[in-house]
């Protein structure tokens, strides 16, 4: 019985981690885009 409850608990923990990972990836992409535009404006 305890194994089943642990598996459900792991699935519950996986959802917020995936959401947090998704947010971090989006922020990283936005940061790269911002640096690209900033460097382009600086060199031109």
Phi and psi restraints in degrees (range 20) as a CNS / XPLOR table:
assign (resid 1 and name C) (resid 2 and name N)
       (resid 2 and name CA) (resid 2 and name C) 1.0 -67.0 20.0 2
assign (resid 2 and name N) (resid 2 and name CA)
       (resid 2 and name C) (resid 3 and name N) 1.0 -31.1 20.0 2
assign (resid 2 and name C) (resid 3 and name N)
       (resid 3 and name CA) (resid 3 and name C) 1.0 -64.1 20.0 2
assign (resid 3 and name N) (resid 3 and name CA)
       (resid 3 and name C) (resid 4 and name N) 1.0 -40.3 20.0 2
assign (resid 3 and name C) (resid 4 and name N)
       (resid 4 and name CA) (resid 4 and name C) 1.0 -64.8 20.0 2
assign (resid 4 and name N) (resid 4 and name CA)
       (resid 4 and name C) (resid 5 and name N) 1.0 -43.7 20.0 2
assign (resid 4 and name C) (resid 5 and name N)
       (resid 5 and name CA) (resid 5 and name C) 1.0 -66.1 20.0 2
assign (resid 5 and name N) (resid 5 and name CA)
       (resid 5 and name C) (resid 6 and name N) 1.0 -34.4 20.0 2
assign (resid 5 and name C) (resid 6 and name N)
       (resid 6 and name CA) (resid 6 and name C) 1.0 -68.3 20.0 2
assign (resid 6 and name N) (resid 6 and name CA)
       (resid 6 and name C) (resid 7 and name N) 1.0 -38.0 20.0 2
assign (resid 6 and name C) (resid 7 and name N)
       (resid 7 and name CA) (resid 7 and name C) 1.0 -64.9 20.0 2
assign (resid 7 and name N) (resid 7 and name CA)
       (resid 7 and name C) (resid 8 and name N) 1.0 -42.4 20.0 2
assign (resid 7 and name C) (resid 8 and name N)
       (resid 8 and name CA) (resid 8 and name C) 1.0 -64.3 20.0 2
assign (resid 8 and name N) (resid 8 and name CA)
       (resid 8 and name C) (resid 9 and name N) 1.0 -39.2 20.0 2
assign (resid 8 and name C) (resid 9 and name N)
       (resid 9 and name CA) (resid 9 and name C) 1.0 -64.5 20.0 2
assign (resid 9 and name N) (resid 9 and name CA)
       (resid 9 and name C) (resid 10 and name N) 1.0 -39.6 20.0 2
assign (resid 9 and name C) (resid 10 and name N)
       (resid 10 and name CA) (resid 10 and name C) 1.0 -64.6 20.0 2
assign (resid 10 and name N) (resid 10 and name CA)
       (resid 10 and name C) (resid 11 and name N) 1.0 -38.7 20.0 2
assign (resid 10 and name C) (resid 11 and name N)
       (resid 11 and name CA) (resid 11 and name C) 1.0 -65.3 20.0 2
assign (resid 11 and name N) (resid 11 and name CA)
       (resid 11 and name C) (resid 12 and name N) 1.0 -39.3 20.0 2
assign (resid 11 and name C) (resid 12 and name N)
       (resid 12 and name CA) (resid 12 and name C) 1.0 -64.4 20.0 2
assign (resid 12 and name N) (resid 12 and name CA)
       (resid 12 and name C) (resid 13 and name N) 1.0 -39.2 20.0 2
assign (resid 12 and name C) (resid 13 and name N)
       (resid 13 and name CA) (resid 13 and name C) 1.0 -69.8 20.0 2
assign (resid 13 and name N) (resid 13 and name CA)
       (resid 13 and name C) (resid 14 and name N) 1.0 -30.2 20.0 2
assign (resid 13 and name C) (resid 14 and name N)
       (resid 14 and name CA) (resid 14 and name C) 1.0 -68.4 20.0 2
assign (resid 14 and name N) (resid 14 and name CA)
       (resid 14 and name C) (resid 15 and name N) 1.0 -31.9 20.0 2
assign (resid 14 and name C) (resid 15 and name N)
       (resid 15 and name CA) (resid 15 and name C) 1.0 -67.4 20.0 2
assign (resid 15 and name N) (resid 15 and name CA)
       (resid 15 and name C) (resid 16 and name N) 1.0 -49.6 20.0 2
assign (resid 15 and name C) (resid 16 and name N)
       (resid 16 and name CA) (resid 16 and name C) 1.0 -63.9 20.0 2
assign (resid 16 and name N) (resid 16 and name CA)
       (resid 16 and name C) (resid 17 and name N) 1.0 -35.9 20.0 2
assign (resid 16 and name C) (resid 17 and name N)
       (resid 17 and name CA) (resid 17 and name C) 1.0 -63.8 20.0 2
assign (resid 17 and name N) (resid 17 and name CA)
       (resid 17 and name C) (resid 18 and name N) 1.0 -41.0 20.0 2
assign (resid 17 and name C) (resid 18 and name N)
       (resid 18 and name CA) (resid 18 and name C) 1.0 -65.3 20.0 2
assign (resid 18 and name N) (resid 18 and name CA)
       (resid 18 and name C) (resid 19 and name N) 1.0 -41.2 20.0 2
assign (resid 18 and name C) (resid 19 and name N)
       (resid 19 and name CA) (resid 19 and name C) 1.0 -64.3 20.0 2
assign (resid 19 and name N) (resid 19 and name CA)
       (resid 19 and name C) (resid 20 and name N) 1.0 -41.1 20.0 2
assign (resid 19 and name C) (resid 20 and name N)
       (resid 20 and name CA) (resid 20 and name C) 1.0 -66.4 20.0 2
assign (resid 20 and name N) (resid 20 and name CA)
       (resid 20 and name C) (resid 21 and name N) 1.0 -40.7 20.0 2
assign (resid 20 and name C) (resid 21 and name N)
       (resid 21 and name CA) (resid 21 and name C) 1.0 -62.5 20.0 2
assign (resid 21 and name N) (resid 21 and name CA)
       (resid 21 and name C) (resid 22 and name N) 1.0 -41.6 20.0 2
assign (resid 21 and name C) (resid 22 and name N)
       (resid 22 and name CA) (resid 22 and name C) 1.0 -62.5 20.0 2
assign (resid 22 and name N) (resid 22 and name CA)
       (resid 22 and name C) (resid 23 and name N) 1.0 -43.1 20.0 2
assign (resid 22 and name C) (resid 23 and name N)
       (resid 23 and name CA) (resid 23 and name C) 1.0 -64.0 20.0 2
assign (resid 23 and name N) (resid 23 and name CA)
       (resid 23 and name C) (resid 24 and name N) 1.0 -42.9 20.0 2
assign (resid 23 and name C) (resid 24 and name N)
       (resid 24 and name CA) (resid 24 and name C) 1.0 -63.6 20.0 2
assign (resid 24 and name N) (resid 24 and name CA)
       (resid 24 and name C) (resid 25 and name N) 1.0 -41.1 20.0 2
assign (resid 24 and name C) (resid 25 and name N)
       (resid 25 and name CA) (resid 25 and name C) 1.0 -63.8 20.0 2
assign (resid 25 and name N) (resid 25 and name CA)
       (resid 25 and name C) (resid 26 and name N) 1.0 -42.3 20.0 2
assign (resid 25 and name C) (resid 26 and name N)
       (resid 26 and name CA) (resid 26 and name C) 1.0 -63.5 20.0 2
assign (resid 26 and name N) (resid 26 and name CA)
       (resid 26 and name C) (resid 27 and name N) 1.0 -43.5 20.0 2
assign (resid 26 and name C) (resid 27 and name N)
       (resid 27 and name CA) (resid 27 and name C) 1.0 -63.9 20.0 2
assign (resid 27 and name N) (resid 27 and name CA)
       (resid 27 and name C) (resid 28 and name N) 1.0 -38.3 20.0 2
assign (resid 27 and name C) (resid 28 and name N)
       (resid 28 and name CA) (resid 28 and name C) 1.0 -64.4 20.0 2
assign (resid 28 and name N) (resid 28 and name CA)
       (resid 28 and name C) (resid 29 and name N) 1.0 -42.1 20.0 2
assign (resid 28 and name C) (resid 29 and name N)
       (resid 29 and name CA) (resid 29 and name C) 1.0 -64.1 20.0 2
assign (resid 29 and name N) (resid 29 and name CA)
       (resid 29 and name C) (resid 30 and name N) 1.0 -44.1 20.0 2
assign (resid 29 and name C) (resid 30 and name N)
       (resid 30 and name CA) (resid 30 and name C) 1.0 -62.1 20.0 2
assign (resid 30 and name N) (resid 30 and name CA)
       (resid 30 and name C) (resid 31 and name N) 1.0 -37.5 20.0 2
assign (resid 30 and name C) (resid 31 and name N)
       (resid 31 and name CA) (resid 31 and name C) 1.0 -64.9 20.0 2
assign (resid 31 and name N) (resid 31 and name CA)
       (resid 31 and name C) (resid 32 and name N) 1.0 -44.0 20.0 2
assign (resid 31 and name C) (resid 32 and name N)
       (resid 32 and name CA) (resid 32 and name C) 1.0 -62.7 20.0 2
assign (resid 32 and name N) (resid 32 and name CA)
       (resid 32 and name C) (resid 33 and name N) 1.0 -42.5 20.0 2
assign (resid 32 and name C) (resid 33 and name N)
       (resid 33 and name CA) (resid 33 and name C) 1.0 -63.2 20.0 2
assign (resid 33 and name N) (resid 33 and name CA)
       (resid 33 and name C) (resid 34 and name N) 1.0 -42.2 20.0 2
assign (resid 33 and name C) (resid 34 and name N)
       (resid 34 and name CA) (resid 34 and name C) 1.0 -63.2 20.0 2
assign (resid 34 and name N) (resid 34 and name CA)
       (resid 34 and name C) (resid 35 and name N) 1.0 -42.5 20.0 2
assign (resid 34 and name C) (resid 35 and name N)
       (resid 35 and name CA) (resid 35 and name C) 1.0 -64.7 20.0 2
assign (resid 35 and name N) (resid 35 and name CA)
       (resid 35 and name C) (resid 36 and name N) 1.0 -39.6 20.0 2
assign (resid 35 and name C) (resid 36 and name N)
       (resid 36 and name CA) (resid 36 and name C) 1.0 -61.9 20.0 2
assign (resid 36 and name N) (resid 36 and name CA)
       (resid 36 and name C) (resid 37 and name N) 1.0 -48.6 20.0 2
assign (resid 36 and name C) (resid 37 and name N)
       (resid 37 and name CA) (resid 37 and name C) 1.0 -65.2 20.0 2
assign (resid 37 and name N) (resid 37 and name CA)
       (resid 37 and name C) (resid 38 and name N) 1.0 -39.6 20.0 2
assign (resid 37 and name C) (resid 38 and name N)
       (resid 38 and name CA) (resid 38 and name C) 1.0 -65.0 20.0 2
assign (resid 38 and name N) (resid 38 and name CA)
       (resid 38 and name C) (resid 39 and name N) 1.0 -44.6 20.0 2
assign (resid 38 and name C) (resid 39 and name N)
       (resid 39 and name CA) (resid 39 and name C) 1.0 -67.9 20.0 2
assign (resid 39 and name N) (resid 39 and name CA)
       (resid 39 and name C) (resid 40 and name N) 1.0 -36.7 20.0 2
assign (resid 39 and name C) (resid 40 and name N)
       (resid 40 and name CA) (resid 40 and name C) 1.0 -64.1 20.0 2
assign (resid 40 and name N) (resid 40 and name CA)
       (resid 40 and name C) (resid 41 and name N) 1.0 -42.6 20.0 2
assign (resid 40 and name C) (resid 41 and name N)
       (resid 41 and name CA) (resid 41 and name C) 1.0 -67.3 20.0 2
assign (resid 41 and name N) (resid 41 and name CA)
       (resid 41 and name C) (resid 42 and name N) 1.0 -33.9 20.0 2
assign (resid 41 and name C) (resid 42 and name N)
       (resid 42 and name CA) (resid 42 and name C) 1.0 -71.1 20.0 2
assign (resid 42 and name N) (resid 42 and name CA)
       (resid 42 and name C) (resid 43 and name N) 1.0 -41.0 20.0 2
assign (resid 42 and name C) (resid 43 and name N)
       (resid 43 and name CA) (resid 43 and name C) 1.0 -83.1 20.0 2
assign (resid 43 and name N) (resid 43 and name CA)
       (resid 43 and name C) (resid 44 and name N) 1.0 -16.2 20.0 2
